[in-house]
Amino acid sequence: MRRTTEPDRRTRREAYPVEFRMRPAGIETALEVPVVPPLLYGRNEPNRPSRTAS
């Protein structure tokens, strides 16, 4: 859920500053793209993988 206090530049794509927008070509030619870390499961997550060694 978004907060209603967020400015348009954060909630509406067309209001985001042009100089900061990413395009597919820019991503493909980027020198470095940050790695997305693995998903961390919460304590009460029902589908959490088992941590027992096999």
N, C-alpha and C positions, 0 to 999 in steps of 0.2 A: 504494500500500500504506500502510495506517495503522500508526503505531507503537502497540504495545500499552501504552505508558506514557501515552497520552493519556487525560485524565479523561473520564468519561461525558458531561459537559456539552459536549464537543467532538465526540464520536463518535455520540451517540444523540440524535435530534431531541427526543424526549420529555423528556430531561434538560436541555435548553437553557433558561436562565432566561427565564421568561415575559415579564419586562419588556423583554427585548431581541428578542423574536420579531417578524418582519415578516409582515404579512398582505397579500393582494392589494389590499385597499382602501387600505392605508397606502402602498403603492407607487404606486398610481394618483393619489393626492392629494399625493404628496411634492413639496416645492418644488423640489428638485433631485435628479436621479438621476445618479450617476457614469456616464460614458461608458466602455464597454469598449474598451480599446485594440486596434488591429489585431494579428492573429497575427504573431509574428516567427518566421521559419523558421530552423532551425539550419543550420550549414554542411554537414552531411551529410544533409540532408533530401532524399529523392529526388523529392518532388513540389513542390519550391520553384519559384515562378514565375521566369521569365527576367528578368534585370535589363538586358537589352540594349534600347537605344532603337530605336523603329521609325520 
